[in-house]
Amino acid sequence: MALFYWINYAVLASFLTLFTIEIGVALSFIFAYESSKDKLRRYLNPIWQITGTFAVFYVVNFVTTFPTALVFVGNFYIAPLLGAALFFILRNAFLVYSEYVNDPVKEKKYLRVYSFSALFAAFLVISVLSSGVSGYGVNLSTGTASVIAILFNPFDMLVFASVALLGLFIDSVVFSIEPFRKIGPICGLVALVLVFFGLAAYLPYSIQNLGANIPLFTLLFVLLFAIILFNLVRNKIARYISFVWLFYSIIFFGVLQYPYWFGGSALSSSYLVNAIVGHYAVLITIVGGIFLTIALSAFAYITYFKKDYQNKIQNKRY
């Protein structure tokens, strides 16, 4: 039965990996627009739809994996999730507007609106996820929730700040954004400190899980320092390790809080689909994930690598 949980969590980690990078993109547009626009445009224009695809993929898989959890999701989180959907629509619209407008001034304004929309959507999504982990803002016994408490609590603030810092760190490595090059490693280290402080302060059982997973914890920092060292010598391998490390970090967070939800007051296994239906769900998710991975790989090849190759050929001709 744990297999169902981890497959669903892997889909979530895939979405959050892309979304965290986009949070860094949004912050870069706000604080380092001129020096980052061209680099981030090349990444963002073809990839923004893929983030939405993974979001939908996760929602569908969550409904299949935890069907009985839909009751409290609807009762507790419908308002912030609808708000996130609204900002996600604004994010999509203004990114498209900025792509086709020919006025640099309007392009900058549209990208600012895109950036703030993406950040607000991220804040609402992370608030829901962190509330599900910590239990802030919800009362399982009475079936009630406070939107204010869900959105504004110390654990949520720590998690959102950590994700924002991780986004800046990863983007400073992947896109070589000079204004963030020196502070990028500091952002990454501070993000981890904030996360572990939040876990120790508000989810004490996660520290017990940490003690049982020291090798995984060690690997987390080994990969982090490998990224920092390779990036210092401007080796491109740092970019590839960054994606793997971010995905691994999210999975490791899941390891620390497993199998609890709502600050330990509920077990995730209590909401899992039964074994018979679950095996079909796993099969469909794996097949769908394979097709999605193949499609995205082909998309990335055509968009990035093949275009680079064609541009080099054209430059040689001239």
Order of alpha helices (4+ residues) and beta strands (2+ residues): alpha-alpha-alpha-alpha-beta-beta-alpha-alpha-alpha-alpha-alpha-alpha-beta-beta-alpha-alpha
